Structure formats: structure tokens, C-alpha cells
Amino acid sequence: MMKANFLQPILALALNTYRESVRSKILYLAIFFCFFLIVVSSLFAKVSVGDAAQTVKDFGLASCSIFAVAFAVISGAMLLNKELLRKTIYNILSKPVMRWQFVFGKYLGMLLTVGLLILLMTAGLYLYLYLVFAQLDPLIWYGSFFIFLELVILCAVAMFFSALVVTPVLSGIFTFSIFIAGRSVSYLTQYFSQQNLNEPLEAVIQMLYWTLPRLDNLNLINAVVFENFEILSFDRFFFSCLYAISYALVMLMLAAYFFKKREFN
Amino acid sequence: MIDTKPLKIEYLTYVYRSDFLRLKRCAVSELSLEVENGEIFGLLGPNGAGKTTTIKGVLNLIRPTKGRIEIFGKNSRWSDARQKVGYLSEQPYFYDYLTVREILTMYGTLVGLSGANLKSEVKRTLRLVRLEDRIDSKMRSLSKGLTQRVAMAQAILNRPSLVILDEPFSGLDPIGRREFRELILKLRDDGASIIISTHVLSDVELLCDCAAILVKGKLRGIFNIGDLPKGEAQSYELVVVDQVNQAIPKEFEVAEEQKKHHQLLILKFKEEESARLALTAAINKNLSVVSFNPITPSFEDHFVKIVNQ
């Protein structure tokens, strides 16, 4: 009898998760609203001071980020819960599939979907800029790649909470809170450094500083819009990729650990 | 020497906490049983007996509080142990956005099939469950009975040596039930061991070599179906055609139970002698006798007796 190599079940589960998302309406709704916002941004551009194309780029990339994050938070929170509610997980785990393979497969499928979502939204923005402003700006792709890196982390965080928390609403709230906190780490640390905190609170702030994902460092929308090439360096690119992958791996390992402990009564 | 019994359960105990008050409840207690090679093993018991919990323990879906489970000599907690296992769950659910082909391809990939081998196994299995013509149907378009066939197909896709079927006949029409029974026997003839958990005792009687009866998480016994004592007749049944103008013999009056069904008069006697006297009287009065049978305990009677012990 053939024995599956360790990648085979992960890829099969990833493909299934991807299919589920692609065949659901949420993905297309996200794409539709993103395009809608891009078009609406043109109206803002007309009444705002400065370069209209820059306003559209700013709006477009921000919309791309918002809808990708919303999709990741919602679908990430539902991912494991749906499997439990529909009891589809029984058939999967009765096969020679390890729990960590299930977690990694689901994550990979989610990432594939989010990748497709960002790709389509960026392509729409790129085309729109070309048609309306006659601009072909490859930097937009660079910006959207960094949005994807943020999502590499956020999807792993969503998996972690999905494995840890039973209710999808709570899992979604936690994931979204981590996103907000991750985007504000530098502001928060700056704010708290100016306060006179007692030692235990200082230790908590320090712990949060080191454990929260530094999503603020991955948010390059402004740098892309204003073509700040100091920020858009190769070093930044390389270390950002390394950071996102490492952070996601740690979150996934924790998710797999908690998922292994779960029982399916 | 390595024990290669398809399934060996030793002192399985599973205690869980209830949802609301977090009270401790014992779903299975000190259960030990073994399934032999090529055997069809029934897992019986009333609702809440612990049948499904036992199966979930075997499949590592829950962690037993105590005890050990081995599948072909391997600890059931290892994913490797499930390589040769096929499982049909009670009320199976599938991803409704997939087609039958996609579902089976996914499950086939999970058990290590790939390429041309996977394609041919999917086709073979669909032929076995008579679903070839629905290969490209979406799961959401299938009836309960057809979904059950898909569930059986995914369970036997990897030609398992141990097949665990939890309520396999649920949702099937009479033809489907017969086909499933034939399929189960074929799997056994091909060398697989089969565990069937079901409430339908007639299916157990027809299929199983032996059966374990669980009551409130405890094993009441393991019985060879063929060895169950037929026992002495508990009563006697005389069935005659009910003729309107014919006088009823007075011997019929001692019958413990009399009922009319369509044009038949069914009489039940406790004593053999009074039953024979009634039979003779019926013949003497030229009544049409349809049947005269001693009633021996059925498998269902045995089951009820064991459960109520």
C-alpha cells in the first residue's frame, strides 16, 4: 500500500480550502467592494490637493489591505469551526493525517486564497491607473507584496486563535485585535515610554513589544505612494520576508500544538 | 512476536466533562475487546452506550482517559496506524461545494494515492457503490442515500484491512441496504475485517460473526451470533383463515392472545398442549390452517434481555 509523503496531505487540504473560498461569495464581494472604493477614490482625488494618481494609489492599496485583512479575519475565524460544525473533520482525521498537517494545509489554502485576492485587487488598481492616468507603476506590486507579507502573519495568527478558541467570534476578535496592535506597536511603545510606568507594567509592555507582530514595519503603502526608495531597499525586502515567514511558522507550530490537544466529541 | 490483530482494545475508559455544569461523565468504562482477521464484528447497544465514543477512541478523535488501543499492532495514536483503516461516520457530512470526483480525489490523496492509480481507484470504488453515473455531481445535489454511498466509497478507497462502519445503512432504501450488505460481505471475502456499529439488529444477524453489546459504557458481553441459544419455544402461534360464517372452536378460547389481520386469525398459546388441541380442532372443523409455529427467542429478544440484565 502507498504511503503519503508528509507534503501530500498538506497540499490536498490546501487545495480543498482554496476551492472552498474560491467557490464562496465572500471572495467576490471583497473584490467588488475593493474596485468600488478604487473608483470612489477618483472622486476624492478630484477634490483633494496634490497628485490625483497618488491619491488613487493610496486609496487603492489601503482598500486592498483592508479587504484582504477582513477576509483573512473572517475566513480564518470560521475555518476550523466550520469543519467542526459540519463534522467534516471526522473523515479527514480518520485518515493517516497528522493534526499539524491539517493545520498547515488549512493555512496554506487560506494563504493561496488571500494571495489570489490581493493579486486580483492589485491588478484592478494597476489597470485603473493605466486607463485613467496613463501610468504603469510597478511599485504598486511591491506594495501589494508587503500587504501579502502582513497576511502571511495574520493568517497564521487566525489559525492560532482558531485552534485555541472554540467560538469563531472570539477568534475573529482576537485576530483583528492583534492586527490593530501589530500595526500600532511603534506608536504604543513611544507612548508608553513617555509614561511613568511601574516595573510590572513595564515588563508587560516589553513582553508585548517582543511578542506582537511588527506589522507596522510591513506597511509600506506610504513609501510606495511617495516613492521613498530608502525604505524600499533590498535589505528591507529580504528581512521582511524572513520575519514574516518565521513569525508565521512559530504561530503555526503553536496552533498545531493546541490543535493536537483538542478532542472531537 | 508482533500482535497483528486488526483491533485490540484494552481497558478503554473515557471520562469527559459535561458542557454546562462540567460534571464528570463516563462514556466508556474498562472496555476490552479484540477483532479477529476476516471477521465482521457488531458493536451494539442502546443510545448512549458508548459505541461511537469507542470508535472515536480507535480513530484518535478523542483521547482515552485510560487504556490502550492497537490497530494491527500499532498504537492507534500514531497516524500510521490508520493507514489501513477505512471509516464511515454516523451521519456523514461532506464539503457540499465539491463534486463526487473531487471529494474522492481529496480523500484518496490523504491516504497516499496519486496519479493514474488514484484515478483508477476512484472509478473502481464508485463502481462498487454504484455511483459511476454521479461522478461529476456536486455533493449538495445528492440525496441522503447517495451521500451514504459516497461515504462508503471514501471509506473503502484505500482497500482497507479494517473497515469501521458507524450506522452504515442509515438513509438507504431497501435496495441500497441489500447492496451495502453484499458489499460488506465482499469486503470480508477480500480479507478485510469489519466493525459495524448499528441499531438495526436484523442487519447484525445477517452479517456479523460476533457482536459486543455495550450498555452505559460497559461491555455486557461478546457473543458469537451463530452460537446464541435458540432456546425452547416460549409460545405457539396458530394462524387460520378467518371465515365469517364458520363457528369458532371452543379450544381457541384458551389462546393467550387473539388478533385479526386482514383475513387471518392469529392465535398465540402459552402451552404446547392447548396449542395442539386448537390445531386439531381447527382441522376437524375444516378451517384453513395457514401456519402453526413454535415461537423461539429472536436475536432481538436476546439483545433486549442482555440490555435489561
Interface residues (C-beta under 8 A of the other chain):
Chain A: M1 M2 K3 A4 Q8 P9 L11 A12 L13 L15 N16 R19 E20 R23 S24 R86 K87 T88 Y90 N91 I92 L93 S94 K95 P96 V97 M98 E263 F264 N265
Chain B: Y16 T53 K56 L59 N60 L61 I62 R63 S79 D80 A81 R82 Q83 K84 V85 Y87 S89 Q91 P92 Y93 F94 Y95 Y97 L98 E102 M106 Y107 T109 L110 V111 G112 L113 S114 N117 A151 Q154 N158 R159
